[in-house]
Amino acid sequence: MKETHVEGAQNAVKNLEIHHVAGVTDLRGRVARCDAATARLAADIKSCNESIQLLNQNQQEQQGRLLDRVLGLDAKVMLGHLIHVACMYCITIYILLLGTLTCQHGQ
């Protein structure tokens, strides 16, 4: 009877050990899959960050070009306005001079 109990205990320990080894093996597989997924996500995040940096640089360059164009257009508009004012001033002086000349000849 003692042998039966010993054999039963040995079988129980073997079964426990088999389940334990299977559980540890399963956990190792899960950890390996998690590590691989973490590495993929880290690579994806790094790639996203690099893309964001490139987009920021591109945006800054485009913003600079746009600002240059706006300032150039502003300068052209101001120059056009100054030319218009100068022309109006010249025309006014011309008309006044014509009026003065006409008045002197009429006397």
N, CA, C and O of each residue as an XYZ file, in Angstrom:
428
protein
N       0.809     -1.180      0.000
C       0.000      0.000      0.000
C       0.867      1.266      0.000
O       0.549      2.275     -0.630
N       1.996      1.157      0.750
C       2.892      2.287      0.813
C       3.440      2.588     -0.568
O       3.591      3.755     -0.930
N       3.743      1.553     -1.351
C       4.247      1.748     -2.713
C       3.214      2.450     -3.578
O       3.573      3.282     -4.412
N       1.982      2.141     -3.401
C       0.915      2.761     -4.176
C       0.825      4.244     -3.876
O       0.654      5.064     -4.778
N       0.942      4.575     -2.613
C       0.917      5.987     -2.227
C       2.130      6.722     -2.777
O       2.021      7.860     -3.232
N       3.282      6.069     -2.733
C       4.509      6.685     -3.235
C       4.383      6.867     -4.746
O       4.707      7.931     -5.272
N       3.907      5.820     -5.453
C       3.740      5.931     -6.903
C       2.716      7.005     -7.238
O       2.911      7.768     -8.184
N       1.650      7.074     -6.494
C       0.631      8.104     -6.710
C       1.196      9.491     -6.489
O       0.911     10.417     -7.249
N       1.993      9.629     -5.454
C       2.610     10.934     -5.167
C       3.607     11.291     -6.262
O       3.686     12.445     -6.684
N       4.372     10.296     -6.724
C       5.336     10.545     -7.798
C       4.608     10.953     -9.075
O       5.033     11.883     -9.760
N       3.531     10.274     -9.394
C       2.742     10.626    -10.586
C       2.154     12.035    -10.455
O       2.131     12.803    -11.417
N       1.691     12.352     -9.273
C       1.130     13.689     -9.046
C       2.204     14.759     -9.220
O       1.958     15.810     -9.813
N       3.412     14.475     -8.691
C       4.517     15.422     -8.834
C       4.909     15.560    -10.293
O       5.162     16.668    -10.766
N       4.962     14.415    -11.031
C       5.287     14.462    -12.466
C       4.261     15.297    -13.212
O       4.622     16.147    -14.025
N       2.981     15.059    -12.940
C       1.930     15.833    -13.601
C       2.053     17.315    -13.270
O       1.892     18.175    -14.136
N       2.339     17.596    -12.007
C       2.508     18.985    -11.588
C       3.691     19.616    -12.311
O       3.629     20.760    -12.761
N       4.787     18.833    -12.413
C       5.975     19.350    -13.099
C       5.688     19.572    -14.587
O       6.126     20.575    -15.150
N       4.982     18.682    -15.214
C       4.630     18.815    -16.640
C       3.776     20.069    -16.850
O       4.013     20.843    -17.777
N       2.786     20.255    -15.982
C       1.946     21.455    -16.097
C       2.764     22.727    -15.837
O       2.570     23.750    -16.493
N       3.670     22.641    -14.880
C       4.519     23.791    -14.561
C       5.410     24.139    -15.747
O       5.521     25.307    -16.120
N       6.051     23.121    -16.348
C       6.930     23.354    -17.505
C       6.112     23.905    -18.673
O       6.549     24.825    -19.364
N       4.933     23.343    -18.889
C       4.073     23.837    -19.975
C       3.680     25.289    -19.720
O       3.678     26.105    -20.641
N       3.347     25.609    -18.474
C       2.986     26.995    -18.138
C       4.143     27.950    -18.337
O       3.955     29.043    -18.873
N       5.339     27.560    -17.916
C       6.519     28.413    -18.076
C       6.843     28.586    -19.560
O       7.187     29.684    -19.998
N       6.732     27.501    -20.333
C       6.983     27.573    -21.777
C       5.986     28.520    -22.439
O       6.356     29.325    -23.293
N       4.722     28.417    -22.040
C       3.688     29.304    -22.587
C       4.001     30.755    -22.241
O       3.872     31.635    -23.093
N       4.411     31.014    -20.999
C       4.741     32.384    -20.588
C       5.940     32.925    -21.352
O       5.963     34.096    -21.731
N       6.940     32.071    -21.578
C       8.101     32.502    -22.360
C       7.687     32.904    -23.778
O       8.163     33.906    -24.313
N       6.799     32.114    -24.376
C       6.304     32.447    -25.720
C       5.552     33.771    -25.729
O       5.712     34.590    -26.634
N       4.733     33.961    -24.707
C       3.982     35.220    -24.626
C       4.915     36.418    -24.454
O       4.720     37.462    -25.078
N       5.932     36.257    -23.600
C       6.898     37.343    -23.388
C       7.631     37.648    -24.691
O       7.836     38.816    -25.024
N       8.025     36.622    -25.425
C       8.729     36.827    -26.694
C       7.838     37.568    -27.685
O       8.301     38.476    -28.376
N       6.552     37.184    -27.761
C       5.630     37.872    -28.673
C       5.420     39.321    -28.248
O       5.345     40.212    -29.094
N       5.327     39.558    -26.942
C       5.180     40.940    -26.436
C       6.427     41.766    -26.750
O       6.322     42.927    -27.145
N       7.605     41.167    -26.576
C       8.843     41.877    -26.896
C       8.894     42.254    -28.373
O       9.287     43.368    -28.720
N       8.498     41.330    -29.237
C       8.495     41.602    -30.676
C       7.497     42.711    -31.013
O       7.796     43.601    -31.809
N       6.316     42.653    -30.407
C       5.307     43.685    -30.658
C       5.796     45.043    -30.148
O       5.571     46.063    -30.800
N       6.454     45.064    -29.001
C       6.994     46.309    -28.451
C       8.058     46.882    -29.380
O       8.104     48.092    -29.604
N       8.905     46.025    -29.914
C       9.950     46.481    -30.841
C       9.325     47.060    -32.106
O       9.782     48.088    -32.606
N       8.279     46.407    -32.632
C       7.591     46.928    -33.827
C       6.966     48.287    -33.544
O       7.075     49.207    -34.355
N       6.310     48.414    -32.392
C       5.689     49.685    -32.028
C       6.735     50.781    -31.841
O       6.511     51.924    -32.238
N       7.863     50.444    -31.246
C       8.931     51.432    -31.070
C       9.457     51.902    -32.429
O       9.719     53.089    -32.619
N       9.609     50.973    -33.368
C      10.058     51.337    -34.716
C       9.014     52.217    -35.408
O       9.361     53.184    -36.086
N       7.738     51.876    -35.233
C       6.664     52.690    -35.827
C       6.668     54.103    -35.245
O       6.510     55.078    -35.979
N       6.848     54.212    -33.939
C       6.871     55.525    -33.291
C       8.060     56.342    -33.784
O       7.934     57.539    -34.042
N       9.214     55.693    -33.912
C      10.400     56.392    -34.410
C      10.159     56.895    -35.828
O      10.510     58.028    -36.158
N       9.562     56.057    -36.662
C       9.259     56.454    -38.038
C       8.273     57.618    -38.072
O       8.429     58.548    -38.863
N       7.264     57.565    -37.215
C       6.283     58.662    -37.140
C       6.956     59.959    -36.704
O       6.680     61.020    -37.263
N       7.827     59.881    -35.719
C       8.535     61.078    -35.253
C       9.398     61.677    -36.353
O       9.446     62.897    -36.512
N      10.079     60.825    -37.112
C      10.904     61.315    -38.220
C      10.032     61.985    -39.278
O      10.397     63.031    -39.816
N       8.884     61.386    -39.576
C       7.965     61.983    -40.548
C       7.447     63.328    -40.057
O       7.333     64.273    -40.837
N       7.139     63.415    -38.787
C       6.651     64.680    -38.217
C       7.733     65.751    -38.309
O       7.441     66.904    -38.627
N       8.981     65.373    -38.032
C      10.077     66.346    -38.124
C      10.231     66.844    -39.560
O      10.424     68.039    -39.785
N      10.146     65.936    -40.527
C      10.250     66.344    -41.934
C       9.093     67.261    -42.316
O       9.289     68.256    -43.014
N       7.896     66.927    -41.862
C       6.739     67.772    -42.158
C       6.894     69.154    -41.526
O       6.549     70.161    -42.145
N       7.409     69.206    -40.302
C       7.636     70.502    -39.648
C       8.651     71.339    -40.416
O       8.458     72.540    -40.607
N       9.727     70.702    -40.854
C      10.739     71.429    -41.634
C      10.137     71.944    -42.936
O      10.361     73.091    -43.323
N       9.370     71.084    -43.608
C       8.734     71.472    -44.859
C       7.762     72.623    -44.631
O       7.710     73.565    -45.422
N       6.998     72.543    -43.557
C       6.039     73.598    -43.243
C       6.753     74.919    -42.981
O       6.307     75.968    -43.444
N       7.861     74.873    -42.241
C       8.607     76.098    -41.959
C       9.169     76.701    -43.240
O       9.143     77.918    -43.420
N       9.682     75.846    -44.136
C      10.207     76.342    -45.407
C       9.095     76.980    -46.232
O       9.270     78.068    -46.782
N       7.954     76.302    -46.316
C       6.825     76.838    -47.078
C       6.326     78.143    -46.468
O       5.981     79.078    -47.191
N       6.288     78.207    -45.140
C       5.840     79.417    -44.462
C       6.795     80.573    -44.771
O       6.355     81.699    -45.004
N       8.087     80.296    -44.774
C       9.070     81.322    -45.116
C       8.897     81.814    -46.543
O       8.944     83.017    -46.801
N       8.698     80.880    -47.472
C       8.477     81.270    -48.879
C       7.214     82.102    -49.021
O       7.194     83.107    -49.730
N       6.165     81.675    -48.343
C       4.896     82.400    -48.410
C       5.050     83.804    -47.834
O       4.540     84.769    -48.403
N       5.742     83.919    -46.720
C       5.962     85.232    -46.119
C       6.755     86.128    -47.066
O       6.441     87.309    -47.213
N       7.782     85.570    -47.706
C       8.561     86.342    -48.681
C       7.675     86.842    -49.814
O       7.787     87.992    -50.238
N       6.795     85.974    -50.301
C       5.899     86.374    -51.406
C       4.922     87.448    -50.952
O       4.657     88.406    -51.679
N       4.385     87.282    -49.738
C       3.439     88.282    -49.223
C       4.135     89.627    -49.058
O       3.591     90.666    -49.430
N       5.342     89.600    -48.496
C       6.076     90.851    -48.322
C       6.413     91.474    -49.675
O       6.367     92.695    -49.827
N       6.748     90.644    -50.648
C       7.015     91.142    -51.997
C       5.783     91.781    -52.612
O       5.867     92.840    -53.233
N       4.645     91.135    -52.437
C       3.400     91.702    -52.963
C       3.040     92.990    -52.236
O       2.578     93.949    -52.853
N       3.250     93.008    -50.928
C       2.994     94.226    -50.151
C       3.841     95.382    -50.678
O       3.358     96.503    -50.839
N       5.100     95.090    -50.941
C       5.998     96.125    -51.453
C       5.515     96.613    -52.815
O       5.536     97.814    -53.085
N       5.084     95.697    -53.668
C       4.582     96.089    -54.991
C       3.330     96.944    -54.868
O       3.180     97.938    -55.578
N       2.432     96.558    -53.969
C       1.204     97.336    -53.773
C       1.544     98.730    -53.252
O       0.998     99.727    -53.725
N       2.446     98.793    -52.278
C       2.842    100.103    -51.743
C       3.513    100.944    -52.813
O       3.248    102.143    -52.903
N       4.370    100.350    -53.624
C       5.026    101.072    -54.694
C       3.997    101.573    -55.695
O       4.061    102.714    -56.153
N       3.046    100.703    -56.029
C       1.980    101.121    -56.947
C       1.183    102.273    -56.376
O       0.833    103.207    -57.097
N       0.895    102.215    -55.092
C       0.144    103.289    -54.435
C       0.954    104.584    -54.452
O       0.414    105.654    -54.734
N       2.259    104.483    -54.146
C       3.113    105.674    -54.168
C       3.195    106.268    -55.562
O       3.154    107.488    -55.727
N       3.311    105.406    -56.567
C       3.356    105.897    -57.951
C       2.049    106.590    -58.291
O       2.052    107.645    -58.925
N       0.935    106.008    -57.878
C      -0.380    106.607    -58.136
C      -0.476    107.979    -57.467
O      -0.918    108.945    -58.088
N      -0.061    108.061    -56.199
C      -0.099    109.339    -55.478
C       0.812    110.355    -56.154
O       0.444    111.519    -56.314
N       2.005    109.908    -56.552
C       2.941    110.819    -57.221
C       2.364    111.312    -58.543
O       2.495    112.489    -58.881
N       1.725    110.413    -59.288
C       1.110    110.815    -60.561
C      -0.011    111.809    -60.325
O      -0.135    112.790    -61.058
N      -0.818    111.570    -59.320
C      -1.909    112.491    -59.014
C      -1.342    113.854    -58.604
O      -1.888    114.895    -58.968
N      -0.252    113.839    -57.850
C       0.401    115.075    -57.440
C       0.930    115.814    -58.671
O       0.747    117.025    -58.793
N       1.584    115.089    -59.581
C       2.118    115.700    -60.804
C       1.003    116.275    -61.657
O       1.130    117.374    -62.198
N      -0.083    115.535    -61.777
C      -1.225    116.018    -62.573
C      -1.794    117.276    -61.948
O      -2.115    118.231    -62.655
N      -1.923    117.288    -60.645
C      -2.447    118.463    -59.945
C      -1.540    119.667    -60.182
O      -2.020    120.764    -60.468
N      -0.236    119.462    -60.063
C       0.709    120.570    -60.313
C       0.599    121.029    -61.760
O       0.605    122.230    -62.030
N       0.497    120.083    -62.696
C       0.386    120.412    -64.118
C      -0.859    121.252    -64.364
O      -0.815    122.255    -65.076
N      -1.976    120.829    -63.764
C      -3.222    121.572    -63.947
C      -3.095    122.968    -63.350
O      -3.545    123.944    -63.951
N      -2.494    123.068    -62.188
C      -2.305    124.380    -61.566
C      -1.399    125.257    -62.408
O      -1.639    126.456    -62.553
N      -0.353    124.653    -62.963
C       0.548    125.419    -63.827
C      -0.173    125.880    -65.095
O       0.019    127.009    -65.547
N      -0.996    125.011    -65.663
C      -1.759    125.393    -66.852
C      -2.696    126.546    -66.526
O      -2.840    127.487    -67.306
N      -3.328    126.459    -65.371
C      -4.228    127.538    -64.952
C      -3.465    128.832    -64.769
O      -3.969    129.893    -65.137
N      -2.282    128.779    -64.221
C      -1.468    129.972    -64.016
C      -1.027    130.534    -65.346
O      -1.058    131.748    -65.544
N      -0.611    129.665    -66.276
C      -0.188    130.123    -67.596
C      -1.350    130.737    -68.354
O      -1.187    131.752    -69.032
N      -2.512    130.131    -68.244
C      -3.684    130.647    -68.945
C      -4.052    132.006    -68.409
O      -4.404    132.901    -69.177
N      -3.976    132.179    -67.103
C      -4.314    133.456    -66.494
C      -3.324    134.522    -66.913
O      -3.731    135.661    -67.137
N      -2.045    134.209    -67.031
C      -1.045    135.204    -67.420
C      -1.217    135.599    -68.879
O      -1.037    136.771    -69.209
N      -1.556    134.672    -69.761
C      -1.738    134.986    -71.171
C      -3.039    135.752    -71.367
O      -3.142    136.569    -72.282
N      -4.003    135.507    -70.545
C      -5.293    136.193    -70.703
C      -5.195    137.641    -70.298
O      -6.052    138.424    -70.707
N      -4.216    138.053    -69.526
C      -4.119    139.444    -69.076
C      -3.525    140.295    -70.089
O      -3.369    141.497    -69.871
